[in-house]
Every structure is written in C-alpha cells, then in structure tokens.
C-alpha cells in the first residue's frame, strides 16, 4: 500500500491475536512498529517475528489504563521520530449478564476499553497536530454497533469509542489527522477462547458460526488489510468512518 514505508506506528495490545497480525503487516509494508502491551513476553515475541522477517519493531511494556506509563512510552517512541499512525487495539471483556455484574467488573472493563484508548489519543494526538498530520485506527467491535448479550458494559465502551472517533475526526480534520474505526465480529483469538471455554462456550461458538453468512469465525489475519489501508495514502480522503469486518454478521448501509 502506498505511503506506509518508514512510517512510525504504535499498536496497543500487539502481543498476540489481532494486534500481533496488524503489527506484522505494517512491518511488511515497511513501517517502524512500536508494540505496546502489558504482556512483555508476548510483545517480545511479536518483535522477534517482525525482525525475523526483516522488519523493524520495538517492544514497550505499557498498561494503557495508567496514564503515566502511557506518557512515558509515547515519549520514548517520539525520541526516535514522530508518531505517524496509532492503532488502538487493546481490549478485554468477561461475558456476564448485566444484572450479574458488579462495579468492580464495570471499572475494569471501562478502564481498559474506554479510558485506555482515551489515554492513548490524549498522549499521541498533540504530536500529530504539531507534525501536521497523522492517522488513528480504533479497533472497536460490532458489539458497539448492535449490542452483544453478556457484554453490556463492553458494548457501551465500544459504542463510545465509535462516537468518540467520529467527534474527534471532525475536530481534527483541518489539522490533517484522520480517525476511523474497524469493528471486528466474533474472532478466534486468545480472549475469545477464554470467554468461550467449556461446553457452553462450544455451543456459543457453533451458534455464531451458523449466524455468520460466511460460516466461520474471523481469524486475526482477516484485519490487517483494512487497518493498513486506513493508515495508507490510499485512504487519504476517508475519516470518521466505521467499517465492520464480520463475515456479513452485521451489514450497515
């Protein structure tokens, strides 16, 4: 894709799953990738995969719910050059009917899925404004568009990220900054495996496969193409948009 070579990219939650595959694809396109993840081992493994393939990457142990660690890591990356692209991918959830949840669970879900991306935007966007442009791709979820049983608070956060992205895209369009959202459908990731453990989880998985027109769960490799496209020069007139990658499970006009 055009315009990704030598671009500096921060990707959160890139120690595994979707984030890892996005990081590998940006590196293949010639970008310089910074992996932000709480899992030091996973982040290092992603860097090793990228470097083995001839790419450039660095690992940073970051808790996106902690603003001081976010600021420190962003500043470390900016010492090497301006951040051109930010991908907010990190997320977490636990599937529980809303009436069976408690405030502690709400807080954890909100801290990771809403406050985490807000911290990242607030730390990275001033540099993009100063440098005259940049791209942000937020990984939300179709749960934020149509809801998902057992994920009420998570859905609220992901819906909030969609609205936040649209608003910030309006505010920063004249600064040369474009923000867009990618919404995965059900995806075969370590988080999904954790959620779908046990006999009940197996039934949920099979039910989802039946409901998806393409008759399978998404794989982490299904997302890097659209994310890198939105970061590339080929998407130079796209901002404030929300794109579902769900095998047809959700279809929006």
Residue, then its C-alpha position, 0 to 999 in steps of 0.5 A: x500500500x502506498x505511503x506506509x514505508x518508514x512510517x512510525x506506528x504504535x499498536x496497543x495490545x500487539x502481543x498476540x491475536x489481532x494486534x500481533x497480525x496488524x503489527x506484522x503487516x505494517x512491518x511488511x509494508x515497511x513501517x517502524x512498529x512500536x508494540x505496546x502491551x502489558x504482556x512483555x513476553x508476548x510483545x517480545x515475541x511479536x518483535x522477534x517475528x517482525x525482525x525475523x522477517x526483516x522488519x523493524x519493531x520495538x517492544x514497550x511494556x505499557x498498561x494503557x489504563x495508567x496514564x503515566x506509563x502511557x506518557x512515558x512510552x509515547x515519549x520514548x517512541x517520539x525520541x526516535x521520530x514522530x508518531x505517524x499512525x496509532x492503532x488502538x487495539x487493546x481490549x478485554x471483556x468477561x461475558x456476564x449478564x448485566x444484572x450479574x455484574x458488579x462495579x468492580x467488573x464495570x471499572x475494569x472493563x471501562x478502564x481498559x476499553x474506554x479510558x485506555x484508548x482515551x489515554x492513548x489519543x490524549x498522549x499521541x494526538x498533540x504530536x500529530x497536530x504539531x507534525x501536521x498530520x497523522x492517522x488513528x485506527x480504533x479497533x472497536x467491535x460490532x458489539x458497539x454497533x448492535x449490542x452483544x448479550x453478556x457484554x453490556x458494559x463492553x458494548x457501551x465502551x465500544x459504542x463510545x469509542x465509535x462516537x468518540x472517533x467520529x467527534x474527534x475526526x471532525x475536530x481534527x480534520x483541518x489539522x490533517x489527522x484522520x480517525x476511523x474505526x474497524x469493528x471486528x465480529x466474533x474472532x478466534x483469538x486468545x480472549x475469545x477462547x477464554x470467554x468461550x471455554x467449556x461446553x457452553x462456550x462450544x455451543x456459543x461458538x457453533x451458534x455464531x458460526x451458523x449466524x455468520x453468512x460466511x460460516x466461520x469465525x474471523x481469524x486475526x489475519x482477516x484485519x490487517x488489510x483494512x487497518x493498513x489501508x486506513x493508515x495508507x495514502x490510499x485512504x487519504x480522503x476517508x475519516x470518521x468512518x466505521x467499517x465492520x469486518x464480520x463475515x456479513x454478521x452485521x451489514x450497515x448501509 
